[in-house]
Amino acid sequence: MRDTKLMLLFLGILVFLALGIVLHMLKAILLPFVIAVFLGQIFIPAMAALRRLKVPSGVAIVLILLGVSALLFAFSWVIYSSALAFKESLPAYEARLGGLVQGAMARLVAAFPFLREPVEGFQWQEAVEVSSIGGLLAAGVGSFLIFFNELFLVLLYLVFLLAGSESFPHKLERALKDRAERVATVIANIEGQVRRYLLTKTLVNLGHGILVAVLLAAFGVEFAPLWGFLTFIAHYIPTVGAVISVGLPTVFMLLQFESTGWALLVAAINLAVQFFIGNMLEPRIMGTSLDLSPIVVLLSLIFWGWLWGAWGMILAVPITSTLKIVCENVEALYPLSVLMSGSAEKA
């Protein structure tokens, strides 16, 4: 019996590793498909509403695709323009940082003369180079823009998902017959919970990003649309996303404004707004929490980030939440949903 359990354990590890390798190798195909599935869950209700209005299926699909394409195109264009302006302004930020570093070095040497040699010998400019931070941000934005160039594949998947959404219940009934009603109920529960989570989270993040962009623009912060986009995307990543969406704008505000106090005041307001939305408003809007264990969230971020990079980290929690919802609604998998929960009482 012990040998059998060990064999099953090692077999599970091997299957997990093999699955990871396959997902990594098929990233170019599977990543657009996963995004199309999530978009489908968001827009299938719109498809159903159009069909109830007697709009032909083909016309309804075309209307939804046009709407999705227009939104994504406008979204990517705004971010692309902001990213170009950001890249052109990096030399000015470099010069500003150089002046701040030189002033700090002069004050440090004046206060502690015995530190003159080590302070002047250390390459402070290379240690805190703005272009390195800007390069990371530009690379992250670039990965999203490159993906938008492959939008055709996402839209192609979305067409098939929308086209099959209407006939699937009828095919399920014919295929399973006696068990069709029970299975259909389980699938409907899963789809309803997943759709509610994805739609609510996306709308909350969108409103969050727009509010941050408007707030920062009102205080004269440069690249406000870029920071709003960063907030929208980053808040799909728990905790880490909040740190990124507040920390990066703060660094550049300290370089932009002559008054450090003003920069910190704007950063504090941004922090307060994001804290209120993320910790007070969002839980009320989202309703019942999915209650994912912090360890599960961390492992999912590591796993999906390793597989699919920045997009994997953004999709990690939605994918994990979807898996937990599936486990909650399938009796045989319910123990897994308990293990994935943050607390036994809410599981």
N, C-alpha and C positions, 0 to 999 in steps of 0.2 A: 504493500500500500504506500509506504514511504517512497519507494522508487518510482511508483506511478505519479505521485504528486510532484516529485522532482522533475520527472520527464515533462509533465504538463507545464511546470514553471519555466523550464528552459525552452520548451516549444513556444510558449507565449512570448518570451523575450525575443526569440528568433523571428516570430511573426511580426512583432512590433518593429524590429529593426528592418525587416524586409519591406514592411508597409511604408516606413519612413523613407527608405531608398527609392521606392517606386513613386511616392508622392513628390520627392525632390526631383527625380528624373523627368516626371511628367508635369512639372510646374507650368510650362508654357501653355498646356492644354487645360489642366485642372483649375488653375487660378482664375482664368476668365469664367470657367463653368461655375465655380463656387460663388463668384460675384454675381453672375447671372441668376443663380438660384436665390440669393438674397434679394436681388432686385425684383425677381419674380414674386417672391413672397410679399413684397411691398406693393407691387402694381397689379397683382391678380385681382384684388377687390375692385380696382378701376375697370379691369376687363369685365368682371361680372356686372358692374353697374352699367356699362355700355351695352352689354348684351340684354339686360333687362329693359333698356330703352329701345330694343329692336334694332340696334346697330349691327350690321353683318359682322361675322367673326373676323374676316380679313380686314375690313375697314377699322374695326376696333384695335386690332394689333398694330396697324399702320399708325393710327393716331397715338397710341401709347409709345411706340418706337420714336415717333417724331418728337413727342414731349420729352422722353428720356434723353434723346440725342441733343436736343436744344439745351436742356439743363446742363448736361455734361460738357457740351462745347462752351457754353457761357462760363461755366465754372472753371474749366481749364484755361480759357483765355484770360480771365481776370488774374488767375494765379501765375500764368506765364508772364504776363506784363509786369506784375509785381516782382517776380523773381529776376527779370532782366534789370529793372530799376535797382533792385537790391544789389545785384552783382556790380553794377556801375558805381554804386556808392561805397563799395568796400574800401577803396583807397582813402577816402575821406575819413572813414572810421579808423583805418590803420594810423593815419596821421594824428587823429584825436587821441587814440590809445597811446601812441608814442609820447605825446606831450604829457599825458597823465603819468606814464611810467617814469619819465625823466624828472617830473616834479616830485614824485614819491621818493625816487632815489636820492634826489638832492636833500629833501627833508630828513631822510633816514641817515644820510652821511653827516648832516649838520648836527643831528642829535647824538649820534654815536660815531665819532671820528674813527675809532679803531675798526669799523666795518667798511671803510672806504675801499680797500683793495678787493675783498670778496664781492662786495656789491657791484663795483664797477666791472669786475671780471665776469660776472654772471650774465648770460644772454637773456635778459628779461623779455626782450621783444619776441624771441622765438618761443619762449615759454607761454606767452599769452597772446599769440598771434591771432588777430581777428579773422584773417582769411581762412584759418583752419576751421574755426567755428562756422564761418560763412560757407566754407566748402562742404562741410557736413550737411548743413541745412539745404544748400543748393543741390547736393547729391540726392537728398531725400525728396525734395520737390521734383527733381529730374526724374526719379524713378516713377513717380505718379504721372508725370507728363508723358513719359515713354509708354506707360501702360495705356494712357488715353489714345495714343496712336494705334493701339491694338483694339480699339473700341469695337471694330467690326465683328470680331469673334464673340465678344460679350453680347452684342445685339443679336447675332445669329443664334446663340444659345437661348437668348431670351424669347426669340420668335417661337422656337420649338416648345419651350416651357409654357408660354401663353396659349399656344395652339392646342396643347394637350391638356390644359387645365380643365377645360369644359367637359371633355369626354371621359376623363379618368374615372370619375365615380361610376359611370355606366359600365365601363370595362371591368372595374373592380367587382361590381355586382354580378356580372356574368361569369367572371373567373372563379369567385369564391362561393357563390350561391348561398348556402346556409350560413356561412360565417361572414358574409359580406357586411351585414349590418354592424356586427361587433367590431370588425376591422375598420370599417368606415368611421365609426365613432372614435376609435383610437387615433386614426389618421387626422380626423377633423380637430380633435383636441390638440394634437401636436402642432398642426399647421396654425391653428388659432393662437396658441401661446407663442409660437415662434414669430408669427406675423405681428402680433401685438408688441412683442419685445423689440423687434427690428424697426418697426415703424415709429414707435414711441422714442426709442433711443436715437434714431436718425433725426427726427424732428427736434428733439431736445438739443442734440449736438448742433444742429443747424442754427436754431435760435441762439444758442450759446455763442457760436462763432460770429454770427451777425452782431450780437450785442457787444462782444469784445471789440470787433472791428470798428463799430460806431463809437464806442467809448474812447478807444485809443486815438481815433481820428479827431474826435472833439478836443482832445488835449494836445493835438499837434504832433502825435507820434508818427514817424515815417513808416511806410509799408504796412499800414493798418490792415488792408485786405489780406496780406500774407499772414499776419499774426492771427487774424480771424480764421483763416483756413487752417492754420496750425492748431488752433483751439478745437475746431470742428473735428479734425482727424484724430488729434491726440487723445481726446476724451473717450475714444473707443478702447483705449488702453487704461485700465484702472491704475490709480495712484501715480504711476510713472508719467502718464499723459498729462496729469495736472501739473506736475513739477516742470515738465518740458514747456507746456503752454504758458506758464508764468515766468519761468526762469530765463528762457531765451529772449523774450521781449525786454525783460528787465536789464539784461546785459547791454543790449543795444540802446536802450533809453539812457543808461548811464553814460554812454559814449555820445549820444546825440545832444542831450541837454547840457548847457553850461552849469546849471545848478543841480548838484547831486541831490539836494533835498527835494526839488521838484520831481526829479526822475523817480526817487523813492516813493514820493506821494502818489504819483500815477501808478507805480507798480503795486503799492498797497491797495489802491482802489480796485485795480485789476484783480488782485488776489482776493479781496473781499467779495467781489462780484462772482468770481469763479467758485469760491468756497460756498457761497450762498446757493448758487445753482446746483453745484455738484453734490452737496451734502444735505441740503434742505429741500430745495424745490424739486430736483430730479427724482428723489425717492418718493415724494408725494405723487408726482405725475406718473411714474412708472408703476405705482401700485405695489403689489406683492413682490418682494425682492426674490431674485433667483437664488440668492444665498449661496454663492459659490465659495468653496474653501479658498483662503489665500494661497495655500500650497498648490491647489489645482490651478488657480489663475497664474501663478508664477511658472509652473511647469508648462502650462499651455503657451505662455508667452515665449519661453525658451524653445519649446518644440516647434511651434509654427514660425517663430522668427528665424530659426535655423533652416527650416524648410523653404520658406518663401520670402525671407527678408522683411522689409518694412511693411509690405502688404500682409505678410503672415502675422506680424504682431498686431496689426489693426483688426484682422479677422479672427484672431485667437479666441477672444472672449465670446464673440457671436457664435463661433463654431462650437466652443465648449458649452455655451449655454444651450445651444440646439441639442447637443448630445445629452445634456442633463434632462432636458424636457422630454426627449425620446425615452430615456430610461425611466422617468417618472410615470410615463403612460404605458409602458410595457411591463407586465407583472414580473416576468422572468428577470428583467434588468433593473427592477426597482432598488435592490440592494446597492447597485452602483451609484444611483442617484443620491442615496443616503451618504455614501462615502465621499461623494463630490460636494456635499453640502458643508456649509461653514459651521452649522450647529445641528445636533441631533434632534432638537425640539422642532426646528422648522423643516426638517427633511421629510 
